[in-house]
Amino acid sequence: MSFPSTLEVNGNHLVDTKSIANAFNEYFTSVGPMLANSIQPGNRSFKDFLPPSPSNSFYLKPVTPMEVEDIISSLNPSKATGPYSIPVKILKLLKPVLSYHYLIYLTILFYLVRFQINLKLVKSFPCGQLPANYSFICFS
């Protein structure tokens, strides 16, 4: 790769590499502001260009590591864990490490579900008898 040995800027001939580099830097850092100044301000909001929002949508706040740790802390170690499950005592011991990795898993799961919902019709129904402070919905 070769660099120019001279550069003409406003009638001046620049010959040393530092001056040439500074001239290029000055030019490329001023392109954005010059273009922005040449564009007339609009009288419309960016929202005018967005498609209408779906009427049947909802927003889920991202899960935090603290929420995951609180849920792990609330698990009862005397309850059965089910087949292939990790004992609650182990979960509680590994809570600081597991909360971060489980958070990544939940984030990926939410994004996958968000994109796959567009591919098939989703039916929602209650997941059976749950305590009053739970509100899970199953999807099929």
BAFI-370535 format. One record per residue (C-alpha): x, y, z; residue in one letter. Coordinates in pm, whole numbers. Example, Ala and Ser with C-alpha at 12.3 -4.5 7.8 and 13.67 -1.06 7.14 Angstrom:
! residues 2
<markol xx="1230" yy="-450" zz="780" code="A"/>
<markol xx="1367" yy="-106" zz="714" code="S"/>
! end
This chain:
! residues 140
<markol xx="0" yy="0" zz="0" code="M"/>
<markol xx="138" yy="340" zz="-90" code="S"/>
<markol xx="50" yy="682" zz="40" code="F"/>
<markol xx="48" yy="1006" zz="-161" code="P"/>
<markol xx="375" yy="1197" zz="-148" code="S"/>
<markol xx="200" yy="1532" zz="-190" code="T"/>
<markol xx="-151" yy="1659" zz="-134" code="L"/>
<markol xx="-302" yy="1987" zz="-245" code="E"/>
<markol xx="-543" yy="2144" zz="4" code="V"/>
<markol xx="-685" yy="2491" zz="-66" code="N"/>
<markol xx="-392" yy="2571" zz="-298" code="G"/>
<markol xx="-128" yy="2456" zz="-49" code="N"/>
<markol xx="97" yy="2157" zz="-130" code="H"/>
<markol xx="148" yy="1934" zz="171" code="L"/>
<markol xx="453" yy="1707" zz="158" code="V"/>
<markol xx="517" yy="1563" zz="502" code="D"/>
<markol xx="312" yy="1258" zz="605" code="T"/>
<markol xx="183" yy="1411" zz="928" code="K"/>
<markol xx="35" yy="1713" zz="744" code="S"/>
<markol xx="-119" yy="1483" zz="480" code="I"/>
<markol xx="-270" yy="1260" zz="751" code="A"/>
<markol xx="-408" yy="1565" zz="935" code="N"/>
<markol xx="-561" yy="1698" zz="611" code="A"/>
<markol xx="-736" yy="1364" zz="546" code="F"/>
<markol xx="-851" yy="1355" zz="908" code="N"/>
<markol xx="-986" yy="1711" zz="886" code="E"/>
<markol xx="-1173" yy="1631" zz="564" code="Y"/>
<markol xx="-1332" yy="1306" zz="682" code="F"/>
<markol xx="-1429" yy="1442" zz="1025" code="T"/>
<markol xx="-1605" yy="1739" zz="864" code="S"/>
<markol xx="-1805" yy="1541" zz="604" code="V"/>
<markol xx="-2080" yy="1441" zz="850" code="G"/>
<markol xx="-2147" yy="1789" zz="990" code="P"/>
<markol xx="-2134" yy="1943" zz="641" code="M"/>
<markol xx="-2394" yy="1693" zz="515" code="L"/>
<markol xx="-2611" yy="1745" zz="823" code="A"/>
<markol xx="-2606" yy="2122" zz="768" code="N"/>
<markol xx="-2710" yy="2080" zz="405" code="S"/>
<markol xx="-3024" yy="1879" zz="491" code="I"/>
<markol xx="-3335" yy="2083" zz="557" code="Q"/>
<markol xx="-3500" yy="2004" zz="892" code="P"/>
<markol xx="-3821" yy="1806" zz="853" code="G"/>
<markol xx="-4154" yy="1880" zz="1013" code="N"/>
<markol xx="-4242" yy="1514" zz="1064" code="R"/>
<markol xx="-4157" yy="1281" zz="1349" code="S"/>
<markol xx="-3967" yy="958" zz="1294" code="F"/>
<markol xx="-4282" yy="780" zz="1418" code="K"/>
<markol xx="-4460" yy="890" zz="1099" code="D"/>
<markol xx="-4241" yy="646" zz="905" code="F"/>
<markol xx="-4295" yy="343" zz="1129" code="L"/>
<markol xx="-4557" yy="78" zz="1051" code="P"/>
<markol xx="-4857" yy="62" zz="1286" code="P"/>
<markol xx="-4799" yy="-129" zz="1608" code="S"/>
<markol xx="-4964" yy="-470" zz="1636" code="P"/>
<markol xx="-5279" yy="-449" zz="1846" code="S"/>
<markol xx="-5216" yy="-781" zz="2026" code="N"/>
<markol xx="-4863" yy="-731" zz="2156" code="S"/>
<markol xx="-4700" yy="-718" zz="2496" code="F"/>
<markol xx="-4360" yy="-632" zz="2640" code="Y"/>
<markol xx="-4155" yy="-842" zz="2880" code="L"/>
<markol xx="-3895" yy="-669" zz="3090" code="K"/>
<markol xx="-3554" yy="-841" zz="3070" code="P"/>
<markol xx="-3485" yy="-1085" zz="3352" code="V"/>
<markol xx="-3212" yy="-978" zz="3593" code="T"/>
<markol xx="-2959" yy="-1204" zz="3767" code="P"/>
<markol xx="-3106" yy="-1094" zz="4102" code="M"/>
<markol xx="-3451" yy="-1222" zz="4000" code="E"/>
<markol xx="-3302" yy="-1559" zz="3907" code="V"/>
<markol xx="-3115" yy="-1576" zz="4239" code="E"/>
<markol xx="-3433" yy="-1486" zz="4429" code="D"/>
<markol xx="-3624" yy="-1767" zz="4256" code="I"/>
<markol xx="-3346" yy="-2017" zz="4330" code="I"/>
<markol xx="-3343" yy="-1900" zz="4694" code="S"/>
<markol xx="-3719" yy="-1953" zz="4722" code="S"/>
<markol xx="-3700" yy="-2318" zz="4608" code="L"/>
<markol xx="-3785" yy="-2569" zz="4878" code="N"/>
<markol xx="-3501" yy="-2824" zz="4919" code="P"/>
<markol xx="-3736" yy="-3080" zz="5076" code="S"/>
<markol xx="-3953" yy="-3102" zz="4762" code="K"/>
<markol xx="-3887" yy="-3359" zz="4489" code="A"/>
<markol xx="-3696" yy="-3228" zz="4190" code="T"/>
<markol xx="-3826" yy="-3469" zz="3926" code="G"/>
<markol xx="-3633" yy="-3684" zz="3678" code="P"/>
<markol xx="-3299" yy="-3548" zz="3550" code="Y"/>
<markol xx="-3323" yy="-3242" zz="3778" code="S"/>
<markol xx="-3046" yy="-3089" zz="3982" code="I"/>
<markol xx="-3106" yy="-3110" zz="4358" code="P"/>
<markol xx="-3215" yy="-2779" zz="4511" code="V"/>
<markol xx="-2924" yy="-2785" zz="4758" code="K"/>
<markol xx="-2679" yy="-2788" zz="4465" code="I"/>
<markol xx="-2872" yy="-2509" zz="4289" code="L"/>
<markol xx="-2852" yy="-2293" zz="4601" code="K"/>
<markol xx="-2478" yy="-2358" zz="4640" code="L"/>
<markol xx="-2413" yy="-2263" zz="4276" code="L"/>
<markol xx="-2665" yy="-1977" zz="4270" code="K"/>
<markol xx="-2417" yy="-1692" zz="4192" code="P"/>
<markol xx="-2271" yy="-1882" zz="3895" code="V"/>
<markol xx="-2595" yy="-2035" zz="3769" code="L"/>
<markol xx="-2795" yy="-1713" zz="3778" code="S"/>
<markol xx="-2579" yy="-1552" zz="3509" code="Y"/>
<markol xx="-2584" yy="-1857" zz="3278" code="H"/>
<markol xx="-2955" yy="-1915" zz="3329" code="Y"/>
<markol xx="-3014" yy="-1548" zz="3249" code="L"/>
<markol xx="-2837" yy="-1595" zz="2912" code="I"/>
<markol xx="-3048" yy="-1907" zz="2850" code="Y"/>
<markol xx="-3372" yy="-1721" zz="2926" code="L"/>
<markol xx="-3273" yy="-1430" zz="2701" code="T"/>
<markol xx="-3200" yy="-1663" zz="2409" code="I"/>
<markol xx="-3523" yy="-1854" zz="2476" code="L"/>
<markol xx="-3730" yy="-1534" zz="2468" code="F"/>
<markol xx="-3572" yy="-1426" zz="2139" code="Y"/>
<markol xx="-3627" yy="-1769" zz="1984" code="L"/>
<markol xx="-3990" yy="-1775" zz="2094" code="V"/>
<markol xx="-4038" yy="-1422" zz="1963" code="R"/>
<markol xx="-3921" yy="-1517" zz="1615" code="F"/>
<markol xx="-4085" yy="-1860" zz="1603" code="Q"/>
<markol xx="-4427" yy="-1722" zz="1696" code="I"/>
<markol xx="-4435" yy="-1569" zz="1348" code="N"/>
<markol xx="-4391" yy="-1916" zz="1196" code="L"/>
<markol xx="-4683" yy="-2095" zz="1361" code="K"/>
<markol xx="-5012" yy="-2023" zz="1531" code="L"/>
<markol xx="-4974" yy="-2018" zz="1908" code="V"/>
<markol xx="-5245" yy="-2135" zz="2145" code="K"/>
<markol xx="-5223" yy="-2030" zz="2507" code="S"/>
<markol xx="-5391" yy="-2195" zz="2803" code="F"/>
<markol xx="-5346" yy="-2209" zz="3184" code="P"/>
<markol xx="-5094" yy="-2468" zz="3301" code="C"/>
<markol xx="-5315" yy="-2638" zz="3556" code="G"/>
<markol xx="-5351" yy="-2561" zz="3924" code="Q"/>
<markol xx="-5092" yy="-2312" zz="4046" code="L"/>
<markol xx="-5063" yy="-2114" zz="4369" code="P"/>
<markol xx="-5231" yy="-1771" zz="4363" code="A"/>
<markol xx="-4901" yy="-1580" zz="4333" code="N"/>
<markol xx="-4806" yy="-1757" zz="4006" code="Y"/>
<markol xx="-4931" yy="-1666" zz="3661" code="S"/>
<markol xx="-4776" yy="-1904" zz="3409" code="F"/>
<markol xx="-4922" yy="-1957" zz="3063" code="I"/>
<markol xx="-4834" yy="-2257" zz="2847" code="C"/>
<markol xx="-4794" yy="-2226" zz="2471" code="F"/>
<markol xx="-4846" yy="-2503" zz="2219" code="S"/>
! end
